[in-house]
Amino acid sequence: MARDATGKGVREVIDERRLLEARRLLGGAWWDARAVAVHLGFTDPANFGRFFRGHTGLTPAAFAAREARTGM
């Protein structure tokens, strides 16, 4: 059903939503990578790190640092 509505599979839709939320949380000053991982349902923060880096090319810490520098 998800593929019919969006052209994407369920896993892809879920991953996109998780990535969007991770970027939002890491871009603020209040959440660290471990807290974001738990919040998004990752049982191992290392898995979250691999997921995030695989989609963005940056580690969660590097992304957060970049966001803090640029203020975006």
N, C-alpha and C positions, 0 to 999 in steps of 0.2 A: 504494500500500500504506500509506503514512504517513497519508493522508487517512482510510482505513478505520479505522485504529487510534486516531487522535487527533482526527479531524474537521478537521485542518489539513493544508495542503500541505507538501511537503518544504521549500521556501524558508522558510515561516513557522516551522517547527520549528527549522531551522538558525538563523534570525535570533533566535528566542527564546533558544536556547542560547548564542549569541554574546553577546547582551545580558546574560544572567545572569552569564556569565563576566567580561564587561567590568565590570559593577557590583561583582563580588567583588574583582577585581584593583584597580580604582580606589579601592575603599573601604579597602584596606590602604595602608600608608605606603611600600611598596616599588616600586610600578610607576607610571610616568608614562604619559600618553596615547599617546605615540609607541611605547613598548614594548608596551603593550596592543594597539595597532593591528597591529603586526608579529606578535605572539603569536597573534592571532585570524585572521591571514591577509589582512589588508588591505594592498594594495600601496602605498597612499597614505594617510598619516595623516589628510589632509583628508577623505577618503571615510569613514574611521572616525568622525571628528567629526560629519559630517552624519548618518551612520547613528545614532550615539548620541543626538544632539540630536533627531532625528526621532522617536525612541522614548521619550525621557525628558523632552524640553523643556529640557534642560540641556546645556551643553558638557561634555566629559569633565573639564576643569579645574574647572568650577563644581561638578560633582557631587563630585569628590574633595575640594574645599575644604569643601563642606557636610558630607560624611561625617567629615572631620577635626574640624570644629567640634562636631558632634553626637555623635560617637563611636559611631555605629550601624554 
